[in-house]
Amino acid sequence: MPLDSALERLDAAAIARDAGALVQVPSVTGDERAVMERFAELAARRGLEVALREHDLEALRADPAHPGEEAARDELVGVTAVARGTDPGAPRLCLNGHLDVVDAGMEPWEHGPWSGLLRDGALHGRGSADMKAAVAAAMHAAAAIARAGGRAGDVVVQAVASEEDGGLGTFAALREDSHFAACLIPEPTAFAVACAQAGALTFTGVIPGVGAHAAVRLEGASAIDRYLPVHAALHELEAELNRGIDDPLMGALPLAYPVSVGRVAAGRWSSSVPDRLEFEGRVGVPTDAEPDAVRARLEAVVGAACPEASIGWTGGAFHPGVTAPEHPFAHMVLGATSDELGRPAEAVGVPYGADMRLFCARGIPCVMVGTPGLELAHAVDEHVSAAAVVSLARLIIRVLVRF
């Protein structure tokens, strides 16, 4: 298939409109049906073969490999949009992206979190950068390939839910169909090609204290005081996890495997010694480590700092994932990215959890490449350059033509 023929079929204005239409549908993790239905409509309009899938939550939660959840949900919905190939036996390529988003936060937005407004060359709203515009770009790239005559194997665009809280949507999609030769995920990477992804495990800790009146606090034992050495010990664990990193892509990061406490709650009355403290956080998992070993190490560190403490593993469980930059697929994506940018593309590692690792776990080579904007994801006034989204669609077409 001639590359120029497929590139000419991209419509920049239509990509922006469809991306804005997705942003306009609130889709906070756990409540994604409406945005999935909107995506299905848009993909069908572009000529793709569309299926909306309702996954069996009970079966997913019973699976020993269940990746964890944080958001409450009573259903899990996903969509596949397929550009059929000319040869049913040819290798199939997956383009995967999530349409769930984090909430809008407490700060006021300039244009509103669900505006989907295109202004001054940027698309605004929650999920614009992470990663609804990228899913629209993937959809348009697949449709352009189909209109240009198609490639040998199918191109399957997976629009998934629940990425933000553990990856249940992609996990469910791969249980139903994992016959892919490779996968590209257009997460926001500033057009670097992410070939290594750290893991991340969510934990909850409880520290008991002994209550007493503050006037006689020596009669009690403050749970806050007991927590302080735990916090210091977690900082030491972070240093340990980041010491002597063997993976050169992860070793290049300023902090490859963060250990962070995001919530602390203790006490109920100002003049009482607090008898309980809860803390929640996440621990990074090195690309060469087993998640269970990291869990055991954190439990040991916390137990040494405070023997009374207990740790539970709650929420998402992101395992690490790696596709070597030398792998033929990664090399292909690096070449396609270089051609689109007009400069050499860089292979990188990323310190966050993502759905990439679910493909790697099944032996499916997977990399991530997308627009700038990671620093705006989950932040107020999230936005993404419309021109960068079009460049992403062009980049994906280059991959599809070469694959």
ROKE-298348 format. One record per residue (C-alpha): residue number from 1; residue in three letters; x, y, z. Coordinates in steps of 0.001 Angstrom, whole numbers, plus 500000, padded with zeros to 6 digits. Each point is the difference from the previous one (the first is absolute). Example, Ala and Ser with C-alpha at 12.3 -4.5 7.8 and 13.67 -1.06 7.14 Angstrom:
! ROKE-298348
> pos:code:east:north:up
> 1:ALA:512300:495500:507800
> 2:SER:501370:503440:499340
//
This chain:
! ROKE-298348
> pos:code:east:north:up
> 1:MET:500000:500000:500000
> 2:PRO:501453:503424:499082
> 3:LEU:500625:502076:503118
> 4:ASP:498939:503240:498332
> 5:SER:496641:498529:499055
> 6:ALA:499170:499258:503651
> 7:LEU:501376:503295:501324
> 8:GLU:497920:501962:497493
> 9:ARG:496840:498473:501428
> 10:LEU:500511:501552:503429
> 11:ASP:497694:502922:500799
> 12:ALA:501535:502188:502731
> 13:ALA:496739:501829:500698
> 14:ALA:498087:496729:500338
> 15:ILE:502579:498619:502432
> 16:ALA:499609:503101:502180
> 17:ARG:496190:499799:499847
> 18:ASP:499929:496343:500980
> 19:ALA:502536:500523:502774
> 20:GLY:497923:502885:501339
> 21:ALA:496853:497874:499850
> 22:LEU:501681:497393:502220
> 23:VAL:501235:502600:502487
> 24:GLN:496465:501398:500291
> 25:VAL:498764:496714:501487
> 26:PRO:500919:499745:503706
> 27:SER:501596:496585:500561
> 28:VAL:501559:499873:503447
> 29:THR:501277:496508:500712
> 30:GLY:497104:497731:500879
> 31:ASP:497474:501834:497806
> 32:GLU:501147:499553:496402
> 33:ARG:496987:498647:498082
> 34:ALA:498970:503349:498477
> 35:VAL:503442:500762:498600
> 36:MET:500311:496467:498620
> 37:GLU:496690:500414:498205
> 38:ARG:501162:503345:498595
> 39:PHE:503262:498453:498786
> 40:ALA:498103:497124:498381
> 41:GLU:497826:502490:498106
> 42:LEU:503004:501984:498806
> 43:ALA:501941:496914:498918
> 44:ALA:497026:498592:498097
> 45:ARG:499605:503332:498246
> 46:ARG:503628:499685:498858
> 47:GLY:499274:496628:498430
> 48:LEU:501553:497706:502621
> 49:GLU:498433:496717:501128
> 50:VAL:498821:500763:503528
> 51:ALA:499057:497804:502962
> 52:LEU:499018:501246:503450
> 53:ARG:500922:497378:502581
> 54:GLU:498521:499509:503462
> 55:HIS:502504:498021:502051
> 56:ASP:499174:497509:502742
> 57:LEU:501118:501727:503200
> 58:GLU:499447:496932:502153
> 59:ALA:502263:497884:497805
> 60:LEU:502648:502707:499835
> 61:ARG:500104:500417:503766
> 62:ALA:500334:496231:500449
> 63:ASP:502985:499830:497643
> 64:PRO:503259:499448:501954
> 65:ALA:501692:502619:497803
> 66:HIS:497342:502660:500742
> 67:PRO:501944:503304:499914
> 68:GLY:498148:501743:502815
> 69:GLU:497463:502807:500147
> 70:GLU:499609:503231:501936
> 71:ALA:496843:501550:498578
> 72:ALA:496557:498656:500797
> 73:ARG:498311:498458:496964
> 74:ASP:497096:497731:499160
> 75:GLU:500856:499529:496319
> 76:LEU:502992:500000:497677
> 77:VAL:499531:501038:496389
> 78:GLY:502501:500186:497150
> 79:VAL:499991:500493:496240
> 80:THR:501967:498495:497128
> 81:ALA:500134:501801:496660
> 82:VAL:501591:497916:497249
> 83:ALA:501448:500831:496601
> 84:ARG:499806:496567:498383
> 85:GLY:503055:498759:498147
> 86:THR:500108:498315:496633
> 87:ASP:501499:496770:501382
> 88:PRO:498280:498335:502989
> 89:GLY:503213:498146:500849
> 90:ALA:502261:503048:499991
> 91:PRO:501446:501457:503233
> 92:ARG:497585:502293:501847
> 93:LEU:500994:503258:501665
> 94:CYS:498299:501505:503060
> 95:LEU:499650:503715:500713
> 96:ASN:498939:500265:503643
> 97:GLY:498863:503048:501974
> 98:HIS:497889:500812:503022
> 99:LEU:496987:502298:500149
> 100:ASP:499587:500101:503766
> 101:VAL:501354:503077:501761
> 102:VAL:500670:501241:503510
> 103:ASP:497533:502468:501483
> 104:ALA:500140:503727:499343
> 105:GLY:501452:500901:503398
> 106:MET:499100:502950:502228
> 107:GLU:501604:502894:498106
> 108:PRO:497937:502061:497540
> 109:TRP:500708:499363:496305
> 110:GLU:500387:502833:497498
> 111:HIS:497751:498291:497440
> 112:GLY:498379:497293:502111
> 113:PRO:501194:496407:500293
> 114:TRP:497600:498617:497367
> 115:SER:500093:502826:497454
> 116:GLY:501846:498183:497212
> 117:LEU:500756:503513:498777
> 118:LEU:502492:500569:497186
> 119:ARG:501618:503377:500599
> 120:ASP:503370:501483:499039
> 121:GLY:501085:496723:498436
> 122:ALA:499295:497863:503073
> 123:LEU:497239:497633:501052
> 124:HIS:498891:500663:503588
> 125:GLY:498406:497800:502632
> 126:ARG:500506:497026:502260
> 127:GLY:501432:497117:498026
> 128:SER:501139:502114:497053
> 129:ALA:503660:499066:500574
> 130:ASP:499396:496775:501940
> 131:MET:498844:498669:497622
> 132:LYS:496747:500576:498125
> 133:ALA:501577:502023:497185
> 134:ALA:502541:497210:499501
> 135:VAL:497220:497413:499731
> 136:ALA:498335:502202:497382
> 137:ALA:503328:500200:498148
> 138:ALA:500335:496198:500024
> 139:MET:496440:499611:498728
> 140:HIS:500611:502431:497141
> 141:ALA:503308:498336:499119
> 142:ALA:498303:496596:499749
> 143:ALA:497164:501490:497923
> 144:ALA:502464:501693:497641
> 145:ILE:501793:496688:499462
> 146:ALA:496660:498323:499202
> 147:ARG:499016:502726:497528
> 148:ALA:503399:499717:498309
> 149:GLY:499393:496326:499274
> 150:GLY:500861:498317:503297
> 151:ARG:503016:498046:501109
> 152:ALA:500396:496230:500082
> 153:GLY:499105:499473:503673
> 154:ASP:497274:501537:502131
> 155:VAL:500568:503244:501873
> 156:VAL:498068:499805:503284
> 157:VAL:499385:503179:501983
> 158:GLN:499194:499097:503605
> 159:ALA:498251:502753:501956
> 160:VAL:500144:498891:503619
> 161:ALA:498827:501044:503446
> 162:SER:501574:499730:503446
> 163:GLU:503596:500777:499002
> 164:GLU:500285:502650:502694
> 165:ASP:499315:497557:502829
> 166:GLY:501863:496897:498905
> 167:GLY:499342:499033:496380
> 168:LEU:496908:497813:500349
> 169:GLY:498668:501105:496598
> 170:THR:503070:498879:498058
> 171:PHE:500248:496884:502161
> 172:ALA:496422:499123:499004
> 173:ALA:500573:500799:496325
> 174:LEU:503064:497752:499846
> 175:ARG:498132:497136:501668
> 176:GLU:497627:500125:497033
> 177:ASP:502542:500633:497240
> 178:SER:503781:499939:500358
> 179:HIS:500954:498856:496494
> 180:PHE:502158:503007:499219
> 181:ALA:503468:500120:498529
> 182:ALA:500659:503334:501730
> 183:CYS:498327:502959:501703
> 184:LEU:500524:503750:499972
> 185:ILE:498519:502099:502834
> 186:PRO:499957:503768:499305
> 187:GLU:500405:501182:503593
> 188:PRO:501475:503527:500310
> 189:THR:503776:499532:499745
> 190:ALA:501062:503224:498224
> 191:PHE:500758:497821:496945
> 192:ALA:502616:497948:501804
> 193:VAL:499464:496255:499570
> 194:ALA:499425:498394:503396
> 195:CYS:501492:496510:499947
> 196:ALA:500121:499444:503775
> 197:GLN:497257:500670:502516
> 198:ALA:500376:499801:503767
> 199:GLY:497490:498179:502116
> 200:ALA:497998:501624:502790
> 201:LEU:498205:498371:502930
> 202:THR:497474:501753:502223
> 203:PHE:500109:499371:503729
> 204:THR:498041:500980:503106
> 205:GLY:501586:500000:503425
> 206:VAL:498434:500100:503454
> 207:ILE:501868:501010:503133
> 208:PRO:498236:499536:503346
> 209:GLY:500597:502324:502892
> 210:VAL:498772:500179:503589
> 211:GLY:497437:502708:500634
> 212:ALA:500213:502387:502934
> 213:HIS:499066:503549:500960
> 214:ALA:502524:502428:498547
> 215:ALA:500593:501447:503464
> 216:VAL:501477:496655:501041
> 217:ARG:501348:498920:496643
> 218:LEU:502773:497923:501592
> 219:GLU:497282:497570:501035
> 220:GLY:499321:499333:496316
> 221:ALA:502021:499282:496861
> 222:SER:499468:502264:497011
> 223:ALA:499443:498192:496714
> 224:ILE:501482:503071:498316
> 225:ASP:503229:499672:501952
> 226:ARG:500168:496323:499051
> 227:TYR:499491:500899:496343
> 228:LEU:502907:502439:499718
> 229:PRO:502751:497330:499894
> 230:VAL:497899:498093:497463
> 231:HIS:499984:503026:497710
> 232:ALA:503773:500318:500321
> 233:ALA:500406:496268:499319
> 234:LEU:497959:500299:496788
> 235:HIS:502396:502703:498808
> 236:GLU:502859:497588:500656
> 237:LEU:498176:497311:498043
> 238:GLU:499691:502397:497068
> 239:ALA:503749:500578:500066
> 240:GLU:500567:496243:500120
> 241:LEU:497756:499329:496983
> 242:ASN:501801:502673:497979
> 243:ARG:503539:498939:500866
> 244:GLY:502042:498280:497271
> 245:ILE:497284:499798:497341
> 246:ASP:501048:497584:497248
> 247:ASP:497457:501026:497365
> 248:PRO:501623:502928:498144
> 249:LEU:496646:501472:498958
> 250:MET:498733:500071:503589
> 251:GLY:503402:501003:501378
> 252:ALA:499888:503178:497914
> 253:LEU:496956:501275:501939
> 254:PRO:500483:502345:502963
> 255:LEU:497762:497730:502092
> 256:ALA:499082:496729:498329
> 257:TYR:498150:498293:502857
> 258:PRO:498292:502481:502317
> 259:VAL:498585:499045:503385
> 260:SER:497339:502513:500899
> 261:VAL:497408:500374:502753
> 262:GLY:496996:501852:498617
> 263:ARG:497582:499958:502933
> 264:VAL:500362:500050:503783
> 265:ALA:497082:500113:502446
> 266:ALA:500209:499874:503793
> 267:GLY:498094:501039:503081
> 268:ARG:496502:501310:500577
> 269:TRP:500410:502631:502700
> 270:SER:502623:502676:500550
> 271:SER:500387:499311:503700
> 272:SER:500269:496230:499704
> 273:VAL:503023:497816:499317
> 274:PRO:499224:498386:496592
> 275:ASP:499418:496267:500313
> 276:ARG:500100:499203:496279
> 277:LEU:501729:501239:496853
> 278:GLU:499381:498901:496431
> 279:PHE:502335:500741:497120
> 280:GLU:499726:499176:496307
> 281:GLY:502641:500120:497299
> 282:ARG:501713:498295:497130
> 283:VAL:503335:498274:499561
> 284:GLY:501829:499710:496694
> 285:VAL:500968:496561:498686
> 286:PRO:503324:499730:498119
> 287:THR:499870:498462:496546
> 288:ASP:502166:497097:501177
> 289:ALA:498112:499365:503258
> 290:GLU:497061:497798:500903
> 291:PRO:497066:501942:501471
> 292:ASP:499664:497491:502850
> 293:ALA:503620:500640:500997
> 294:VAL:499353:503750:500117
> 295:ARG:496875:499422:502098
> 296:ALA:501975:497864:502446
> 297:ARG:502806:502553:500211
> 298:LEU:497620:502881:500748
> 299:GLU:498230:497964:502677
> 300:ALA:503350:499184:501604
> 301:VAL:501133:503635:499941
> 302:VAL:496756:501230:501546
> 303:GLY:500005:497194:502585
> 304:ALA:503547:500835:501074
> 305:ALA:499094:503664:500441
> 306:CYS:496753:499280:501846
> 307:PRO:499287:496417:501085
> 308:GLU:496365:500887:500739
> 309:ALA:499334:501079:496400
> 310:SER:498114:497920:497427
> 311:ILE:500093:500298:496209
> 312:GLY:497301:499119:497490
> 313:TRP:500314:499988:496223
> 314:THR:497080:501910:498575
> 315:GLY:499045:501488:496654
> 316:GLY:501953:499628:496795
> 317:ALA:502955:497666:499565
> 318:PHE:502097:501142:497048
> 319:HIS:502766:497537:499181
> 320:PRO:503014:501244:498023
> 321:GLY:500345:499402:496278
> 322:VAL:502881:500111:497509
> 323:THR:500386:499750:496243
> 324:ALA:503672:500373:499145
> 325:PRO:500810:502938:497700
> 326:GLU:501802:497482:497779
> 327:HIS:496816:497989:499478
> 328:PRO:498883:500233:496338
> 329:PHE:496672:501610:500941
> 330:ALA:501581:502571:502300
> 331:HIS:502613:500706:497344
> 332:MET:497225:500469:497440
> 333:VAL:498111:502470:502229
> 334:LEU:503207:501917:500718
> 335:GLY:500594:500280:496255
> 336:ALA:496442:501123:499281
> 337:THR:500202:502587:502783
> 338:SER:503323:501308:498711
> 339:ASP:498553:500390:496523
> 340:GLU:496962:501881:501260
> 341:LEU:502039:502307:502260
> 342:GLY:502842:500533:497548
> 343:ARG:502509:499189:502729
> 344:PRO:501189:496889:501850
> 345:ALA:497434:498594:502432
> 346:GLU:501062:498993:503505
> 347:ALA:499253:496745:501798
> 348:VAL:499111:500664:503640
> 349:GLY:498734:498405:503176
> 350:VAL:497066:501447:501958
> 351:PRO:499427:499918:503768
> 352:TYR:496229:499528:499926
> 353:GLY:497746:496992:499666
> 354:ALA:498171:499493:496698
> 355:ASP:498196:497347:497981
> 356:MET:503158:499275:497999
> 357:ARG:500981:497375:502551
> 358:LEU:496841:497965:499362
> 359:PHE:501077:499434:496396
> 360:CYS:503601:499275:501015
> 361:ALA:498759:497436:502530
> 362:ARG:498368:498094:497126
> 363:GLY:503132:500130:497883
> 364:ILE:498593:502693:497693
> 365:PRO:502640:502634:499211
> 366:CYS:498631:503390:501024
> 367:VAL:501321:503557:500113
> 368:MET:498444:503362:500790
> 369:VAL:500380:503194:497986
> 370:GLY:497815:503076:499996
> 371:THR:499719:503744:500265
> 372:PRO:501497:502332:502589
> 373:GLY:497788:500742:502991
> 374:LEU:500720:497456:502726
> 375:GLU:500641:502844:502434
> 376:LEU:496451:501255:499304
> 377:ALA:498334:496627:500498
> 378:HIS:497973:499883:503243
> 379:ALA:500534:503790:500368
> 380:VAL:497658:502973:499749
> 381:ASP:499652:501508:496491
> 382:GLU:501246:496848:498290
> 383:HIS:500495:500565:496268
> 384:VAL:501903:498645:497012
> 385:SER:501317:501515:496778
> 386:ALA:497680:499222:497099
> 387:ALA:502967:499982:497622
> 388:ALA:501761:497436:502194
> 389:VAL:496920:497766:499867
> 390:VAL:500054:500112:496194
> 391:SER:503730:499176:500050
> 392:LEU:499166:497035:502217
> 393:ALA:497424:498751:497492
> 394:ARG:502578:500348:497225
> 395:LEU:502576:498139:502092
> 396:ILE:497564:497145:500606
> 397:ILE:499313:499769:496267
> 398:ARG:503740:499725:499375
> 399:VAL:500116:497067:502437
> 400:LEU:496972:498324:498394
> 401:VAL:501475:500292:496513
> 402:ARG:503345:498558:501096
> 403:PHE:498618:497244:502229
//
